[in-house]
Amino acid sequence: MSSKPKVKKREINEENIKKAIEIMSMVLNDLAAPKNIRKTVKDAIDILNKTDMTPGVRASASIQMLDEAIQDANIPTLSRTRLWSALSILESVKD
């Protein structure tokens, strides 16, 4: 098996992570979102930016954090929708 498919897969995963971070940054900068939600989103972004883990592990850890944030009753609908969008992108990231 050639290493080209692995390189392509890694590039796709990294691109998906960047898209998710972009969406999550909108929630991070949204002052209508509660402070605890913004902190959780920031922590999830920090995990996604780490380079010492594989993309799948970073995405999985981030998904768990975002899933908790989405369950919060105080999260505004727009923020929840954005986080769902980021989650769906991150779910496509596999090692």
C-alpha atoms as a printed R data frame, in Angstrom:
   type eleno elety resid chain resno       x      y      z
1  ATOM     1    CA   MET     A     1   0.000  0.000  0.000
2  ATOM     2    CA   SER     A     2   1.404  3.344 -0.994
3  ATOM     3    CA   SER     A     3   1.829  6.218  1.451
4  ATOM     4    CA   LYS     A     4   0.009  8.629 -0.868
5  ATOM     5    CA   PRO     A     5  -3.506  7.733  0.372
6  ATOM     6    CA   LYS     A     6  -2.322  8.241  3.965
7  ATOM     7    CA   VAL     A     7  -0.932 11.677  3.130
8  ATOM     8    CA   LYS     A     8  -4.157 12.616  1.336
9  ATOM     9    CA   LYS     A     9  -6.256 11.359  4.264
10 ATOM    10    CA   ARG     A    10  -4.145 13.363  6.731
11 ATOM    11    CA   GLU     A    11  -4.551 16.511  4.605
12 ATOM    12    CA   ILE     A    12  -8.331 16.012  4.473
13 ATOM    13    CA   ASN     A    13  -8.468 15.458  8.236
14 ATOM    14    CA   GLU     A    14  -6.432 18.591  8.934
15 ATOM    15    CA   GLU     A    15  -8.645 20.601  6.561
16 ATOM    16    CA   ASN     A    16 -11.773 19.365  8.352
17 ATOM    17    CA   ILE     A    17 -10.244 20.292 11.707
18 ATOM    18    CA   LYS     A    18  -9.534 23.804 10.400
19 ATOM    19    CA   LYS     A    19 -13.154 24.143  9.223
20 ATOM    20    CA   ALA     A    20 -14.431 23.020 12.623
21 ATOM    21    CA   ILE     A    21 -12.133 25.477 14.415
22 ATOM    22    CA   GLU     A    22 -13.445 28.267 12.191
23 ATOM    23    CA   ILE     A    23 -17.038 27.470 13.158
24 ATOM    24    CA   MET     A    24 -16.147 27.055 16.816
25 ATOM    25    CA   SER     A    25 -14.395 30.439 16.774
26 ATOM    26    CA   MET     A    26 -17.726 32.052 15.895
27 ATOM    27    CA   VAL     A    27 -19.183 30.651 19.123
28 ATOM    28    CA   LEU     A    28 -16.063 31.680 21.033
29 ATOM    29    CA   ASN     A    29 -16.475 35.280 19.859
30 ATOM    30    CA   ASP     A    30 -20.249 35.354 20.428
31 ATOM    31    CA   LEU     A    31 -20.914 37.387 23.567
32 ATOM    32    CA   ALA     A    32 -24.443 35.931 23.767
33 ATOM    33    CA   ALA     A    33 -22.937 32.528 24.586
34 ATOM    34    CA   PRO     A    34 -22.446 31.942 28.320
35 ATOM    35    CA   LYS     A    35 -18.913 32.173 29.672
36 ATOM    36    CA   ASN     A    36 -18.744 28.473 30.586
37 ATOM    37    CA   ILE     A    37 -19.699 27.505 27.010
38 ATOM    38    CA   ARG     A    38 -17.055 29.821 25.550
39 ATOM    39    CA   LYS     A    39 -14.442 28.323 27.904
40 ATOM    40    CA   THR     A    40 -15.370 24.780 26.878
41 ATOM    41    CA   VAL     A    41 -15.195 25.758 23.195
42 ATOM    42    CA   LYS     A    42 -11.790 27.403 23.749
43 ATOM    43    CA   ASP     A    43 -10.512 24.244 25.464
44 ATOM    44    CA   ALA     A    44 -11.807 22.143 22.568
45 ATOM    45    CA   ILE     A    45 -10.050 24.419 20.061
46 ATOM    46    CA   ASP     A    46  -6.821 24.150 22.071
47 ATOM    47    CA   ILE     A    47  -7.033 20.352 21.871
48 ATOM    48    CA   LEU     A    48  -7.605 20.499 18.117
49 ATOM    49    CA   ASN     A    49  -4.521 22.703 17.708
50 ATOM    50    CA   LYS     A    50  -2.210 20.243 19.512
51 ATOM    51    CA   THR     A    51   0.209 18.473 17.220
52 ATOM    52    CA   ASP     A    52   1.367 15.718 19.575
53 ATOM    53    CA   MET     A    53  -1.790 13.638 18.961
54 ATOM    54    CA   THR     A    54  -3.272 12.146 15.814
55 ATOM    55    CA   PRO     A    55  -6.156 14.018 14.146
56 ATOM    56    CA   GLY     A    56  -8.641 11.311 15.149
57 ATOM    57    CA   VAL     A    57  -7.698 11.494 18.826
58 ATOM    58    CA   ARG     A    58  -7.870 15.302 18.817
59 ATOM    59    CA   ALA     A    59 -11.267 15.230 17.107
60 ATOM    60    CA   SER     A    60 -12.606 12.604 19.499
61 ATOM    61    CA   ALA     A    61 -11.522 14.534 22.598
62 ATOM    62    CA   SER     A    62 -12.988 17.725 21.195
63 ATOM    63    CA   ILE     A    63 -16.273 16.014 20.308
64 ATOM    64    CA   GLN     A    64 -16.702 14.867 23.895
65 ATOM    65    CA   MET     A    65 -16.207 18.409 25.188
66 ATOM    66    CA   LEU     A    66 -18.559 19.942 22.636
67 ATOM    67    CA   ASP     A    67 -21.209 17.325 23.309
68 ATOM    68    CA   GLU     A    68 -21.266 18.424 26.959
69 ATOM    69    CA   ALA     A    69 -21.551 22.074 25.941
70 ATOM    70    CA   ILE     A    70 -24.466 21.351 23.603
71 ATOM    71    CA   GLN     A    71 -26.373 19.689 26.454
72 ATOM    72    CA   ASP     A    72 -26.213 22.888 28.540
73 ATOM    73    CA   ALA     A    73 -29.695 24.406 28.886
74 ATOM    74    CA   ASN     A    74 -28.328 27.971 28.770
75 ATOM    75    CA   ILE     A    75 -26.694 27.757 25.345
76 ATOM    76    CA   PRO     A    76 -28.313 30.028 22.728
77 ATOM    77    CA   THR     A    77 -29.892 28.287 19.750
78 ATOM    78    CA   LEU     A    78 -27.463 29.814 17.233
79 ATOM    79    CA   SER     A    79 -24.451 28.684 19.254
80 ATOM    80    CA   ARG     A    80 -25.915 25.184 19.626
81 ATOM    81    CA   THR     A    81 -26.502 24.983 15.871
82 ATOM    82    CA   ARG     A    82 -22.941 26.103 15.138
83 ATOM    83    CA   LEU     A    83 -21.535 23.526 17.545
84 ATOM    84    CA   TRP     A    84 -23.640 20.801 15.895
85 ATOM    85    CA   SER     A    85 -22.154 21.846 12.575
86 ATOM    86    CA   ALA     A    86 -18.611 21.657 13.989
87 ATOM    87    CA   LEU     A    87 -19.410 18.265 15.551
88 ATOM    88    CA   SER     A    88 -20.610 16.829 12.257
89 ATOM    89    CA   ILE     A    89 -17.375 17.939 10.568
90 ATOM    90    CA   LEU     A    90 -15.238 16.508 13.383
91 ATOM    91    CA   GLU     A    91 -17.074 13.179 13.243
92 ATOM    92    CA   SER     A    92 -15.694 12.667  9.730
93 ATOM    93    CA   VAL     A    93 -12.101 12.844 11.058
94 ATOM    94    CA   LYS     A    94 -10.770  9.306 11.455
95 ATOM    95    CA   ASP     A    95  -7.237  7.947 11.800
